[in-house]
Amino acid sequence: MRTDLARAVEEFGDHLEHERGRSAHTVRAYLTDLRGLVEHLQEQGVDRWDRVTLAHLRSHAAARSARGLARTTLARGAAAQRAFFGWMVARGTLDTDPSARLVSPRGERRLPGVLRADQAEAVVSGAVAAGPVDRPGGAGPDGAAPRQDGAPDDPVTTALALRDRALLELLYATGIRVGELVGLDRGAVDHAERTVRVLGKGDKERVVPFGRPAAEALAAWADRGRPVLVGDRSAGALFLGARGGRIDPREVRRVVHRAVEGVDGAPRMGPHGLRHSAATHMVDAGADLRSVQELLGHASLATTQVYTHVSVERLREAFGRAHPRA
């Protein structure tokens, strides 16, 4: 059956988004990989999907590897191809799957950089002192001119500082992903039970507990911060940007980057680094992997097991520093 190469890829993207419920990030990444495959096939003179062979896929993988792409990127490309060709076979467009014997390169198992517990404390507690990142001296919310004196009694500046403290506390307390954080609505937080209802990957919902520091920071933001920023664009969003709309991931990353940069000796990281740190500290303190898996929303326990490697490495470092027979 003759099939336009590019059109089939776009139809697959619609399938991932609307029928499989995959995240926008995953759909975007898979489509990028598959569009690259289409370009490679066209260069090889292939204009029909039923003419694609395993050799074509391997030559494409070799070309990508020669460009110096990371093994994780190469592995994602192979996964995208297997998903795509599996879909083509399932809907009857192809009789055989050319990717069936395509081998994914093994990704590197890098130990993620983590904060020490005292550094994590400094990151979240230093947010108010550092001030918000939304108003570094440029235009204020909705284009308003900023206060030139940077006075701490500026209501918007105070509100943003309370927001930054609350989101940092919540990120570290729960280990939720940045995408999960920005998607939170006010009703997701149960202040009495100290839990937050999170919608994770694959639209899987989980309830994650948090402690007193996060509860106090969230209460301060809800009572004294959010009302200052709320506007027509706020809807039910828990965390808001300076203009009153739902906070976006880039803004959260800026908040985390600046908070971490202010702590001596802390490794450079973003929101995912706080997630790594929270999980590692729990494992260090004796939490079982199944519980950590549920808290983080990992589909597989194998994903969570990386934190045991981190903890063993930290134990090895401590042994090397302190044991007389090291």
N, C-alpha and C positions, 0 to 999 in steps of 0.2 A: 504494500500500500504506500502510495506516494504521500509524503508529509512534509510540509514546509518546515525547515529546521527551526527557525526563530519562533514561528507561531506556536509550535508545540511546546517550546520552553516557556513562553508566556502563559499558555494554558495550564501548564504544570504549576506555575506560580500561583495562579488563581485557585487551583486544587489545594495547594498547601495552605493557603490563607483561609479559604472559605469552607473547605470540607475537612481538612485535617486540623485546623485551628492552630497552625504553627505561628510563632511570634513573627513580628515584622522584621526583626533582626535576622532570624533564620531564613525567612523567605528571600530577603535581600541578598544574603550571603550565597545561598544556593543559586539564585538567578545569575549573580555575578560569575560564579564558577561555570555554570552551564552556557552562558553567553560566550565565555572564553573558549569553551569546547566547540561551539558553533563556528567561531572564527577559525579555529584550527582545522576543523573539518572542511570548511570552504576553501582554505588554502591547499588542502589535500585533494581538492576536486570532488569532494563528497557532498551531494545535495539531497540525499534521501536517508532517513533514519534506518531503513532496512538494509542499507549498504554499509553501515558502521560495523566494524569488527573490533575484536579485542586488541588487535595490532594498532588500530587508530587510537584507541584509548590509551594504550601504553606509550605511544609516541607523543601524545599530548601531555601525559604525566612527565615524560622525560624532558620535554621542552620547558615545562613549568619548573622542574627541579633545576634545570640548567640556569634558570633566571635567579636562583638563590632563594626561592620562596621557602618559608619555614615548613618543617615537616607537618606541623599541625594544620597549616593551610592546605598542603597537599592532601592530607588525610580527609579534610573537609570536602575537597573537590571530588575525591573518590566516593565519599558518602553521598554527595549530591548526585553523582552519575548513577550510582546503584539505585537510589530512590527514584530517579527520573525514569530509568529503563524498566524498573519494576512496575512503575505506573503505566508505562507504554504497553507492556505485555498484558497487564491486568485489564486494560480497556480494549485490548484486541488490535492495537495499532501495529504491534510487532509480535512475531511468533516466538522469537528467541531473545534472550537477554545477553547482549555482548559484554556486559559488565560483570557477569556472574563469577568470572575467575579473576577479576581485577583486584589486586592486592593493595591494601592501604598501607602507606608507610607508617611505621610506629612512631607516635608522637613522643617528644622528649618529656621525661618525667622530672620537670624542674621543681625543686622545693620552693614554694612561694615565700617571698619575704614577709615576715610578720613583725609586728610591734611587740616589745616586751609589755607586760601588764602595766608597769609604771608609765611607759610611753603612751599606751592607750588611754590611761587616765588623764595624762597631760593633754592629749589631743582633744578629748571631749570637754574637759574642764577649761581649756584655754580658748574655747570658741567665743565666749562673750567678751573676754579681754581683748581678743584680736579684732573684733568687730566684723560686720558683714562684708561679703564680697560683692554684693549687688551695687554698692555705691562707693567705689574706690576713688571718687573725685570727679567722675563724669556726670552726665545728666542723671537726675533722680528719676523716680518712678513717673511714667507717663510723660517723660520729657521735661519734668520740672527741674529747675536749677538746684544743685545741691547746696547744702549749708556750707559756707566757707570755713566756719570755725570747727566743723566736725564735732559739735557739742554732743555729749552723750544723752542729753535730754530730747534730742530730735526723735519724735515718735516713730518714724519709719526706720531710722537707724537702730533704735532699741528693738523694734519688732523683728527686724531681720536678724539681729544678734540672738534673740530668743529662738527664732526659727532654726538658725544654724546649730545652736546648742541642742535643740530637740532632735533634729535629724541625725546629728552625729551620735547622740546617745542611743537613738533607736537603731541605727545601723550597727553599732558595735554590740548593743545588748542582744539583738535578734539575729544578726548575720544575714539579714535579707538582702536581696540583690537590689541594685540601684533602680532597675526597671520596676521592681515590686514596690519600692518606696515611693516613687513618683506616682504610681497608680493608686496609692491609698486614698480612700475617702474618709471623712470624719467618722462615719459610722463603723469603720473597720476597727477602731480602737475601743476596747472595753476598759475604761479607767478603773472600774471597781475590781475587776478580775486581773488587771494588768496583763492583758493579752491583746494581740493584734491579729486580725484575720487577713491573710495574705493570699493573693491570687498569683500562683507561680506559673512555671512553664507548662504548656499544654493545658492551661486553664484549670490546673489542679489547685484546690484551695486547702490551706493548712492554717492552724491557729498556733501562734508562737508567743510564749510568755516573755515578759521583760521585767526588770527589777525596779526598785524604788527610785534610783537616780533618773532613769528614763521616764518613769511615771511623773516625777516632779517637773522635769523639763518639758514634757508634753502638756502638762497642766498649765504651766506658765505660758507656753506658746498659745494654747487654746484660749486662755483667759485674757492675756495682755498683749499678745503679739498678732495673732491672726486677725482679730477684729480691726486692727489698724490697716491691714493690707486688703481686706476682703472687698470685692467689687462685683460688677456684673459678670465678669468672666470667671469668677471663683468656683461656681457650681458647688459641689460638695467636696472639693479637693482638700485633703488634710494639709499639705504643704503648698504654700503659694510663693510665686516670684514677686519681685518688687512692684510689678504692674498689676498684681492681683490675680493673674491667671495661675493655673497649675504649674508648679515648679517643673523644669525640664532636667533631663539627666546631665546635660553639660553644666548647668548651674550647681547641681549637687557635687559633681566632680571638682569644680572650682572650690567649693566650700571645703571638701576633704583635703584637696591638695594644699590649700593654704594652712589648714589646721595642722597637717602633718609637718609641713615645712617649718613650722614654728617650734618643733620639738627637737632638741639636740640629739643627734645620733639616730633618728628615726629613718628607716628606709623609705625611699620615695614610693608613694602608693596612692591609689584612688579608692573609691568605695569598695571595690572587690578586695583590696588589701585589708580593709576593716573586717570584711567577711572572713577572710583567711585567718586573721588574727583572733576573731571571736571563736572560731571553730578550734583553732590550735590551743587556745587558753582553756577551753572546755575539756579537750582531750588531756591536756597536761594535768588538769585538776581531777581526772578520773572518770569523766563522763563516758558512757559506753557508746560505741560507734552507731548503733541503731538509733539511739536518741538524737545524736548529732545529725544523722542522716535525715531524720524526720524534721528537725528544726530547720535545716538548710534547704529542704525540699529536693534532695537528690533522688533521682529515680533509681540509681544503682548504688549499692554499698561500696562498690569498687571506687567510685568517685570520692566518697568520704574517706577512704583508706589513705589518701595522700596525707592526711593530717597525722596519721600515726607515724609516717616517715618523717614529717617535720618534727614531731615530738622526740623521736628517737635521735634525730640529728642534734636537737637542742640538748638532749641528755648526754650525747657523746661529747659535745662541747663542754658541758659542765664537768663531766668526768675528766676531760683533758686539763681543765683549769685547776681542779681541786683534789683529785686523787693522787696520793703519793706514788702509786705504782703505774700512773698513766704513761 
